[in-house]
Amino acid sequence: MSQFDLVVFGASGYTGQFVVEELARRVSGSLTWAVAGRNRAKLEAVLAEASKHVGRDVSEEAGVIVADVKDTASLEQMCSMSKVLLSCVGPYRFFGPPVVEACIANKCHYVDICGETEILERIEEKYHAQAEKAGVHIIQTCGFDSIPADLGMLFTIQNFPGVITQAESFHAFKTGPSGSSVHTGTWESLIYSLANDSELRKKRTHKAAFQWQGPKLKKRGNVFKAKETGHWCIPFLGSDVAVVRRSQRARQTAGQHPVQYGCYFNPGSLMACIMMYIWGLFIYLVTRTMWGVRFAASHPGLLSLGFFSEDGASRKQLSEATFSTTFYAKGFTDKSLVSSGGKPNASVTTRISGPEPGYIACSIMLVQCALCLLRGDLPHRGGVLTPAVAFTGTDVIPEINKAGVKFSVLESS
Ligand SMILES: NC(=O)c1ccc[n+]([C@@H]2O[C@H](COP(=O)([O-])OP(=O)(O)OC[C@H]3O[C@@H](n4cnc5c(N)ncnc54)[C@H](OP(=O)(O)O)[C@@H]3O)[C@@H](O)[C@H]2O)c1
């Protein structure tokens, strides 16, 4: 019998502290929870800090579990004590697989905020059958990567006035007068993810082709002005497209047609797009050699011109920031028109918006995914699943909405 309903692993990390606070705000009644990590003193300090922000002493109610990814026995013990584990221990390339294994072995459900595309697909390939057999849900990308994209697509499909065949989403980020910064934990994950992108391409070669329907999705340039938003944009290079495509593959396997998808990002101006593109190319080239990867991983401030920092964003910076992800979807009013060769005659515009995306909205979405898992009644009995596949038919979107990340239909015709 598990001692705790929910356990935050990596609670002492920069992101972990916000997840602990968000969880402390949301747990109610008889739910039991704990923080876990490799250093008890740090975990106790996180609970003390969270108590200041949530307005009650959570040190009294939360358990503390000491566990280290490098100590399998401690992982096994932590997972045997938990019903749902929220893992904030990254880079997931290094720390994900042992935790997933311990969860499956101990029948503990798992959610994380991984955005490292190659390891996501590796974990799916290696553990899906085992997790399904054990009846354990392993649901990654429950943070900003890739809930707005994946559940956003699910929401858009659900609200489409007919048969949807394609959708594009545009992320927009607003920072306040205090500026912004990202913690180096994300930098490390980004660097190792880029360094391993060739493994990803090899892995995908054996997969069945998509049976797309309707006109082909327009190919966008590396830098373009989107007429939908009126802004200069570049392709968004996070895990969103890969995760949404996995969800669409699952739709295809289930006999529904997959939806073509593209994901972009508005850095602010044409000049910002060009600078971002050149910077991205530079980082990509640096990560082509092992020496470059090691150098980049250990010099985040230098290579990001100070944007990534050990301190991360201040609370003021976080409180001033917001995000929105807007979907423009097209399709047909009737199934019979899809293969007619005609132009789409139906559309919907949806938006997912909320507070600062990387830590505040991320914690809201992760905690709601964990709570949804805990409530049970999911459509699959287990497996390594994308959020859209795992949570189809559940109340996760309305619950995320209530918690402060809004899903809305802007226009439908
Ligand atoms: N998808 C999203 O929206 C999103 C948003 C933010 C972050 N992230 C991802 O979340 C991850 C964490 O980022 P972060 O900025 O919070 O990094 P961080 O501050 O470095 O946190 C890493 C956490 O992992 C723990 N850890 C490291 N090695 C461990 C081990 N051997 N055993 C147990 N715990 C270990 C650390 O514990 P100690 O405190 O003891 O060092 C710390 O709690 C990154 O992969 C990042 O990319 C994703």
The ligand as a Tripos MOL2 file, in Angstrom:
@<TRIPOS>MOLECULE
LIG
   48    52     1     0     0
SMALL
NO_CHARGES

@<TRIPOS>ATOM
      1 N1          8.9080   21.3290  -20.0080 N.am      1 LIG1
      2 C1          9.0470   22.4390  -19.3480 C.2       1 LIG1
      3 O1          8.2330   23.3290  -19.4600 O.2       1 LIG1
      4 C2         10.2130   22.6170  -18.4180 C.ar      1 LIG1
      5 C3         10.3060   23.7670  -17.6640 C.ar      1 LIG1
      6 C4         11.3750   23.9050  -16.7660 C.ar      1 LIG1
      7 C5         12.3250   22.8910  -16.6620 C.ar      1 LIG1
      8 N2         12.2080   21.7840  -17.4440 N.ar      1 LIG1
      9 C6         13.1920   20.6830  -17.3310 C.3       1 LIG1
     10 O2         13.2240   20.2670  -15.9770 O.3       1 LIG1
     11 C7         14.5200   19.7750  -15.6650 C.3       1 LIG1
     12 C8         15.0200   20.4440  -14.3900 C.3       1 LIG1
     13 O3         15.3150   21.7850  -14.6470 O.3       1 LIG1
     14 P1         15.7800   22.7360  -13.4430 P.3       1 LIG1
     15 O4         16.0570   24.0610  -14.0440 O.co2     1 LIG1
     16 O5         14.8130   22.6430  -12.3330 O.co2     1 LIG1
     17 O6         17.1550   22.0470  -13.0350 O.3       1 LIG1
     18 P2         17.8660   21.9530  -11.6050 P.3       1 LIG1
     19 O7         17.5780   23.1450  -10.7850 O.co2     1 LIG1
     20 O8         19.2910   21.6350  -11.8860 O.co2     1 LIG1
     21 O9         17.1680   20.7040  -10.9150 O.3       1 LIG1
     22 C9         17.6060   19.3950  -11.1080 C.3       1 LIG1
     23 C10        17.0790   18.5610   -9.9720 C.3       1 LIG1
     24 O10        17.5580   17.2310  -10.1740 O.3       1 LIG1
     25 C11        18.1400   16.7760   -8.9710 C.3       1 LIG1
     26 N3         19.1510   15.7640   -9.2180 N.ar      1 LIG1
     27 C12        20.2860   15.8850   -9.9420 C.ar      1 LIG1
     28 N4         20.9710   14.7200   -9.9140 N.ar      1 LIG1
     29 C13        20.2430   13.8660   -9.1550 C.ar      1 LIG1
     30 C14        20.4240   12.5320   -8.7510 C.ar      1 LIG1
     31 N5         21.4960   11.8160   -9.1040 N.pl3     1 LIG1
     32 N6         19.4670   11.9570   -7.9970 N.ar      1 LIG1
     33 C15        18.3820   12.6610   -7.6040 C.ar      1 LIG1
     34 N7         18.1620   13.9320   -7.9430 N.ar      1 LIG1
     35 C16        19.0820   14.5250   -8.7180 C.ar      1 LIG1
     36 C17        18.7160   17.9890   -8.3250 C.3       1 LIG1
     37 O11        18.9300   17.7420   -6.9450 O.3       1 LIG1
     38 P3         19.9070   18.6570   -6.0280 P.3       1 LIG1
     39 O12        19.0540   19.8240   -5.6260 O.co2     1 LIG1
     40 O13        20.2450   17.7540   -4.9180 O.co2     1 LIG1
     41 O14        21.0590   19.0650   -6.8900 O.co2     1 LIG1
     42 C18        17.5950   18.9790   -8.5980 C.3       1 LIG1
     43 O15        16.5670   18.7940   -7.6580 O.3       1 LIG1
     44 C19        15.3930   20.0660  -16.8880 C.3       1 LIG1
     45 O16        15.4890   18.8880  -17.6400 O.3       1 LIG1
     46 C20        14.6120   21.1050  -17.6490 C.3       1 LIG1
     47 O17        14.8500   21.0820  -19.0280 O.3       1 LIG1
     48 C21        11.1820   21.6260  -18.3080 C.ar      1 LIG1
@<TRIPOS>BOND
     1     1     2 1
     2     2     3 2
     3     2     4 1
     4     4     5 ar
     5     4    48 ar
     6     5     6 ar
     7     6     7 ar
     8     7     8 ar
     9     8     9 1
    10     8    48 ar
    11     9    10 1
    12     9    46 1
    13    10    11 1
    14    11    12 1
    15    11    44 1
    16    12    13 1
    17    13    14 1
    18    14    15 2
    19    14    16 1
    20    14    17 1
    21    17    18 1
    22    18    19 2
    23    18    20 1
    24    18    21 1
    25    21    22 1
    26    22    23 1
    27    23    24 1
    28    23    42 1
    29    24    25 1
    30    25    26 1
    31    25    36 1
    32    26    27 ar
    33    26    35 ar
    34    27    28 ar
    35    28    29 ar
    36    29    30 ar
    37    29    35 ar
    38    30    31 1
    39    30    32 ar
    40    32    33 ar
    41    33    34 ar
    42    34    35 ar
    43    36    37 1
    44    36    42 1
    45    37    38 1
    46    38    39 2
    47    38    40 1
    48    38    41 1
    49    42    43 1
    50    44    45 1
    51    44    46 1
    52    46    47 1
@<TRIPOS>SUBSTRUCTURE
     1 LIG1         1 GROUP 0 **** ****
